[in-house]
Amino acid sequence: YLTDQAEEAIDALRKATECYRELGNRTREGETLAALSNILWCPGRGEEARRTGLEAVAILEQLPPGRELASAYINLSFLCRQAVDTKAARKWGHRALELATDLDDADVLSGALITLGTLEMLAGFDSGKQRLEGAAAFAEKNGLEKFVADAFFGLAAGATFRRAYDLADVYFEKGLAYCSEHGNDLMQLYFLAHRA
């Protein structure tokens, strides 16, 4: 994944899924399918990614609710948003937020807040900006650097989409500075590419 070898990553995750299935470890099977669905999206296999994401959720929903299920909901919300299926994206995002709140897990709660905040911001709702700013503060308070960067990216992308370019510039600069300070080179590239 990190070296853009998507097909190799897909093959490895398919093999891992089979191993977990044979071992009867349903939690890891579902978690690995969710990771696979995210990787499938990268080379443009969106429909297959969504099917695989739904399969992950179906497995994990049969088990006691945990962070794996909340993360699978977040992933599915992202995949639906990328397919411009806003209704489904909201549904999965709200499920993620409800479960993350119940679990009181800072990681998944940050991811859920960012997922919904980005959806709201892209839809033109001020609540999205507030939710994303709150998510950035929450993630920073909990030492979750990746999610701070994700929240700034959601703010910058949402402002760009809404053509609020002055606001977008503020969040691009904040995001770039944060990523530079914390050594997050990959997100720095995302910020630079999106701003361009």
PEMOQUI-V647974 format. One record per residue. NEAR is the number of other ideal C-beta (glycine too) atoms within 8 Angstrom. Layout:
NEAR
NEAR
This chain:
8
4
4
5
7
10
7
7
10
11
8
8
12
9
8
9
12
8
8
12
8
6
7
5
7
11
10
9
12
16
13
12
14
16
9
14
18
13
12
13
12
8
7
5
8
11
6
8
13
13
9
12
16
9
10
17
14
8
12
16
7
6
11
3
8
10
10
11
14
17
13
15
15
15
13
16
18
11
15
13
14
8
8
5
8
10
6
10
14
11
9
13
15
9
9
18
13
8
14
14
9
7
12
6
9
10
9
15
14
16
15
17
15
14
16
16
17
14
15
11
18
12
8
5
7
5
7
16
12
9
12
17
10
10
15
13
8
12
16
9
6
8
5
11
9
9
14
13
14
13
17
14
13
14
16
15
12
14
15
12
8
9
5
8
8
6
9
12
8
9
12
12
8
9
15
11
8
12
14
8
6
9
6
11
7
7
13
11
8
9
15
9
7
11
9
4
